[in-house]
């Protein structure tokens, strides 16, 4: 069983809503989920370490459900940990063209996630976060507004300005015990599409620093928190879709240990547990 917070009004596109708690088997082609009251989630997480997993841009509801459910077992969580997938409307009926407008939705969801945690999950031992792509903005917005200090943040292929941890989200960096990153200069989305879409987003959200490369491409500026290891060797060929499990309706076979997304998932698990990284 995987737990989710659903911030979506529709399965594809749609607006941001206050979160609905869902649970069930999300690994199959057609996810079968049921609604739970917030009090039930509060009881399930009381005294536990919670890890929120956040998908990125251009992922519809069912794709997010499957990818996050397939990620959960690869994180090697203990009985004292609870994984919660975050589903948010970072997609549109026509892919890609809406990217400049999705930063606002990500931030809206992040604030609502923080409010949910501050209101309903007050008995949780600690909060940690792992994200892919534009999900980084949702996570950083949540941590910046979280009433408690986050234990750990892990940002993979972050589609956000590389200086964000020392500028617009310096408060989020200061409200977490550890920040881990995975970045790749083989990421064609962040290399080619991010520099086109982000300046438009900069105009819509004045707190952005304009004309910065993506954190998930270049890594952070040399000032600020020590974030190592974070750069995947270019010869490894990690593109933007190589960090999370396949989200297609076809149930994938058990992956070989060397599969790209498996290595990324194992990195996320070690970051969550505070272990020394053996890769990249």
N, C-alpha and C positions, 0 to 999 in steps of 0.2 A: 504493500500500500504506500502510495506517495501522497503527501499533503501539498496543497496549493493555496495561494492567495490569488484570486482572479480579479483583476482591475479592469476587465474588458466588458463593454456593453454588448458586444457581438463577437461571433467566432472569427470574422474577418473584418478588419478596419474597426469602425465604431469609435465611441468616445470613452473617456476615463470615468470609472465609477468607484465608489468606496468598495473595498475588497470583500469578496464573498469567499468563504472557506470551502474548499473542495477536497475530497479524498477518494482514492480508488486506484485501480490498475491503469496506469497511463502508458504502458509499454506497447500495448496492442494497436492494431490499425485503427480501430474505433474506440477511443478511450471511454471507459465506463466509470463515471464519477458521481459522487453524491454530495449534497450540500451538508455542511456541519455548522452548528452555531458557534460563534466565537468563544463561548464558554467552554465548549468541548476542546477546542484547540488550546485554550489556556490550561486546561487540565492535562492535556497530552505533553505540554512543554514545560510544566512547572518543575523547577529544579534541573532542567536539561539545558544543554548547550545547543542553541538553534543556529543552523546554517541556512541562509536564504540563497537560492540559486536563481539567477536572473538571465533570461535569454536576451538576444539583441534585436536589432532592427530587421524589418521585413520577415517576421516570423508570425504566422497566424496562430490561433488558439490551439488547435490540435497538434501542430508542429511543435509548439512550445511544450505542451503536455508530454509528448513522446520523448523529445530530446532530454528534458530534465528528468523524467522517470528513468531513462536509460543511463543517465549520468550518475544518479544516486548510488547504485551499488558499487561503482568504480571508485567512489570516494572513501570507501572502507571506514564508515562511521561506526562508532561503538553504541552500546545500548544506552549510553548517557547522552547521545546526540539525536537531534531531530532535524531532518532536511525538509525544507519548505520551498517548493517551486513558485516563482513569481511570474504570473502571466499578465502582460500589459499590451496595449494596442499600438505597437510600433510598426504596423503594416498598413497597407492600403490595397484597394482593388487593382490598381495599376502599380506594380512594384517600383521602388526606387525614387519616383518623382516626389514623393512626400517627405523624403529624408529631412530637408531643412526645417520642417514643421514638427518633427517627432521629438526634438529635444525638449520642447515644452511639455509634451505628454509624459516623457520620461521623468522630468522634474516634478510634475504634478503627482505621478504615481509614487515617487520617492517620498514626497511630503506626506501623502496618505499612508504609506507604509510606516513611516515613523510615528504618525498619530496612532495607527493601529497598535503598534508595539507599545507605545507609551500608555495606551488605554487598556488593552486587553492582555498583554503578555508581561505583566509586571512581576510575575513570579519566576520568569525564565532566568537561568543562571547567567547566560551571556548570549550575545548576538554576534554572528559572523556573516560575511557576505562573499559570494563569488559571482562574477558576471562575465558576459561576453558582449563585445561590440558596444552599441549605444546603451546597453544595460549598465555600463559604468556610470553614466550620468544619473540614472535612477538610484543606484547604490550610494553614490557620493551625496546626493541630495538627502537620502534617507538618513545616512550617518550624521550629516550636518545638523539634522533636526531631532536626532535620537536623544532621549532623556538620559540614557546610560551610555557609557563608553563602550564602543564596539570592541570585540576581542581581535578580529582580523578581517581585512579586506583583501580579496584576490581579484585583480582585474585582468582579463585575458582579451587581447586584441581590442583594447579600449578605444572607441571612436569618440574621443574627446581630446581637447588641446593638451599637448605634452606638458605644459606648465600649470595644469589645473590644480595640482596638489600644493602649489605655493602661491596661487592667486585665488580664483573664485572658490576653490574647495580646500583652502588651507585649513578652514575650521573642521572639515571632515577628516583631513589627515591628522589633525590634532585630537580628534575624538575617537581614535582607534589605536589599539596597541601595536598593530603591525600592518604594513601594506606590502603586498606581493604583486608582481607584474609578470605578464608574458607578452612580449612584443616580437614582431617579425618584419624584416625588411623585404620579405617575399609576399607580403600581404598586398595584393593588387587593389583591393577595395579601398584600403586606407591610403595607399599610395596615389591612386588615380581619382577615386570618387570623393574622398573626404575633403581634399583641397578645393573641390568645386562646390560641394554642398554646404560646407561649414561656414564660409563667409556670408551666405544668405542667412544661416542660423544666427550668425553674429549680429546681423541687423535686427533680427527678431528678439534676441536676448542680449541686452546691452552689457551683461556681466561677462560675456565671453571675451577672451583676448583674441583679436583678429589675426588671421594669417599664420597660425601656428600649425606645424605638422601634428599628426595624431600621436597620442601617447602609446597606442598599440602598434605603431610603426617605428618611430624613432626612439621610443623609451623616454624617460623623464629628463628634464634638464639636470645638469650636474649639481644643482643646489637643492636643498630640501632633504626629505627623509632618505636614508640609505635603502635602496631597493635593489637587491641583488640576490640571486641571478635573475635577469629579466629579459635579456636579448637572446632569442633562439638563433643559432647559426644560420646564415642565409642558405647554406647548402642543404639544410634540412627541408627547405621548401614549404614552410607553413604559410598557407593562404588563409583568407578570412574565415572560411568554413571548416577549418581543420581542428577546431578547439572543442567542439561539442559532438555528441553522438549523432548519427543520422536521424533525421526527423520524419522520414518517409513512412507511409502507412505499412509498408512491408517490414515485418519484424526482422532486424538484421541478425545474422548468425553471430555467435560469440566471437569477438574480434581477437586477432593475434595480439600478443602483448606489445608488439612494436607499432601497432596502428597509431597514427598521429594523434587522434583525439584521446586515445587511452593514455598516452604519455602526458598530455595536457591535464587530463582528469587526475592522474596520479600526482602531478605537481599541485593541483588544487587541494587534494586530500592532505598532502604533506604540509602545505601552507596552513590549512585549517588546524592541523594537530601541532603546529609549531615545530615541525621536524626540519632537520637540515636538508636542503635540496640536493639531489644527486643529478638532476637534469634541469635546465639545459646546461 
